[in-house]
Amino acid sequence: MSSQIGRRRQAALSGGRDGYKERRKKLIDAAASVFREKGYGAASLGDVANALGTDRASLYYYVSSKEELFHAVVFQAAEDNVVRAEAIRDGDLPVARKLAALVRELMLSYEKHYPYLFVYIQEKMSMFGPEEEGSEWTADMWDLNRRYEDVVLAVVQQGLDEGVFKALATPRVLSYGVIGMVNWSHRWFRPEGSVTAREVGDAFAEIVLKGLLADPDSWSPDEDA
């Protein structure tokens, strides 16, 4: 029975049925809310089914397991981050404001998608690399990670080329430093804590820009906000 359901699920996905994809997206959105409320470890497919007002058995037409559902939720959030980042890179903002916007948007995303993006960073991200063979999800997530890194690298390189940023290290080292600083917030940031993601993002942006700008005094957080 399970293999028959799996074949039907794959056929529906690959066949491009709009109704199926729309219902599956509603399932992913519901799972995101459940994971955010209960945490990934405590949440169950039954909780997701209850949130949708359906039974657990019906979910297997769309996903095979809680892990697959978690993968879908994380991919959707990560893909949204990449799309926003690429729009910032390709926009008309001055390069310093582009980098500040990238920092803020990533931090705000971690608050919006708390805790499952942090779960991914802490438990999943270190489990694979470009040289490893894995699932289709692993390959897709690696591609999203690469695209996001390429965005930050392009903005940093633009700032260096324009003489706006100081060449304190190679562009890639600077880019990884910016991304790593925000990602490390998974160790301590909580939406219900004493500071908001916006406040953290503003502080991180100022730390980055005051350190990188050739003329640090040109940075005006109030103007950028």
N, C-alpha and C positions, 0 to 999 in steps of 0.2 A: 504493500500500500504506500509506504513512504517513498519508494522509488518512483511510483506512478505520480505522486504529488510533485516530486522533484522534477520529473520530466515535464509535467504540465506548467510548473512555475518557470522553468527555463524557456519553454516554448512561448509563454505569454510575454516574458521579458524580451526575448529576441524578436518576437513578432511585432513589437511596437504597438501593442494595443493601448490606446490612450486611456480607456477606462481602468484597465489593470494598473497602469503606471500611476494614475491619479490616486487610486485607492492605496497603492503601496506607499506613495508619498505621505498620505494621511497617517498611515501606520508609522512611518519613520518620524513624523512630527510628534505623534502621540508618545512614541518611545523616548524621544528626546526630553519631553516634559517629565516622563516617569523617571528617567535616569537622573534628571536634574533634581527631582524631588527626593528620591529614595537613595540615589547613588547606584552605580552599575552593579556592585556586588550584591546589594540587598534587593534590587529589582528583579522581577520575574516576568516571563511571558504572560502569565496570568494577570499581573498588574497592568500590562500594556493592553491586554484584551479588555479588562474592566474599563480602562480609560476610553476605549473605543466603543464600549457598549456591545461587545460581541463575545464569543467564546474562544478559548485558547486554540482549539483545533482548527478554527478558520484561519488563524495566522499562518499556518504551515503552507498555505497556498502562496504566501508572499515571501516568507523567510523560513530557513530550515532550523534556526536556533537563535538563542538570545545573542550569541556572539556575532552571528551574521547581521542581526539587527543593530547591534552596537557598531559594527563596521559601517553599515549604511548611514547611521546617524553621524559618525565621525567624518565620513567622507563628505557628506553634504555640508557640514560645518566648515571643513577644511577647504572645500571647493569654493564656498562663498568667500572665505578669506582671500583666496588667490585671486578671484575675480575682482574684489574690491582693491586689492593691492595693485593689480595690473592697471586698473582704472586710475589710481593715484599716480603711478609711474608715467602713464601716457597723458596725464592732464597738464594743465597750464600753470600749476603752482610753481613758485620758485623752489629750487632744489632743497633748500633747508626745510621749507614747509612740507615738501613731499616726505622727507624722512621723518619729520615729526608726526605727520598724519599716519604713516605706516606704523610707528610705535604705538600711537594712541589706538588705532583701529584694532591692532592685534590684542592689546590689553582689554579693550572693550569686548572683543569677541570671546575672550576667556571668561569674562563675567557672564555674558549672554548664554554661552554654551557650558557653563559650569554644571557638573564637574567633569563631563565626559571627554572634553579636549585635554584636560589635565591628566585624566586617566590614560589617554593615548600617549601623551608625552612621557609619563612616568613609567608605564608598563609595556607599551607596545613599540614606541619609536626606536628604542635601543635594540630591538630584536631583529632588525633587518637592515641591510645596506644594499647598495647598488650591485654588489657582486654576488648577492645571495639569490637563489631561486626560491620562489614562494608562490602564494596564491595570487589570483588576479587582483584582489584587494591590496595585497602588499605592493604589487607593481604600480597600481594606480596611486596609492598613497605616496610611494616614493616619487612618482612623477609630480604630484602636487607639491611635495616638499621641495623638489628641485625648482619648480616654477616659482615658488615663493622666494627661495634663496636668490634666484636670478633677478627677481624684481628688486630686492634690496641691493644686490650687487650693482645693478644698472643705475640706481639712484645714487649710491655711493660713488660710483665711477663718474657719473655726471658732475657731482659736486667737486671731485678732484680735478676733472678736466676744466671746469670753469674757474678753478682756483678758489672756490668757496670753502672747501674742506682742506684741512691739513693732511698731508700724507704721513700719518703717524705709523702706519703699517701698510701691508698690501691691501688692496680693495677687498679681497675675500676675507682676510682676517678681520677687517673693520666690520664687514657685513655680518660675519658669524658672531662678532661681539655684540652687535645691536640685537640680533635675533636671540642670542643666548641669554642676554640680560632679561628680556621680556619672558622667555620660556621658563627661566628659573623661578618665576613667581609661582609656579605650581607647588613649590615647597612651602609657601606661606600665605598666599592670597586666598581669602574667603570672602564671598560677596557680603556676608553678614558681619564682616569685620569692621574695624574702626576707620578704614579708608575705602573709598570707592575706586573702581577700576579707572574712572576718568582722572581722579587725583593721582593715582599711580602712573598712568600714562603720561600725564602732564609732567610729573617729576622726572620720569625716565627720558622723555623727549628733551627736557632742558639739560639733563646730565649729558646726553649724547651730543646735543648741539653745542653746548658750552665747551665740550671737549674737542669737537671736530672743527668748528668754524675757525677759519683763518682770522676773522674779526669777531670774537665772542660777544663784544658789546653791541653788535648789530642785531643780536637775537632779542626779540620782544615777545614773550609768551602771551601777554594780553592782546597784542595785535593778531597773533596767530590763532588764538582760541576761537 
